[in-house]
């Protein structure tokens, strides 16, 4: 049985690459927290590598909190992509 849209609880996992620089990781988590405070649905920060929480951990946290839909969005600044 699929839940109707009115019965869904959505969480967005906002994913960054992760960095050895703790300040960069904290900036990403701060962005996720700021979005979470301003919008519905819930927003959680996560990292592909080099930092915690991992994507899997964030998805688990969302499900444990009652999420029925988890959207994973990759947040890579366009200025950092190289050929």
LINRA-V523397 format. One record per run of one state. SS is the DSSP state (~ for helix, > for strand, _ for the rest). FROM is the first residue (numbers start at 1). TO is the last residue. If there is no record, write none. Layout:
# LINRA-V523397
ss-><SS	SS>
from-><FROM	FROM>
to-><TO	TO>
This chain:
# LINRA-V523397
ss-><_	~	_	>	_	~	_	>	_	>	~	_	>	_	~	_>
from-><1	5	8	10	17	22	39	42	48	54	55	65	69	75	78	81>
to-><4	7	9	16	21	38	41	47	53	54	64	68	74	77	80	83>
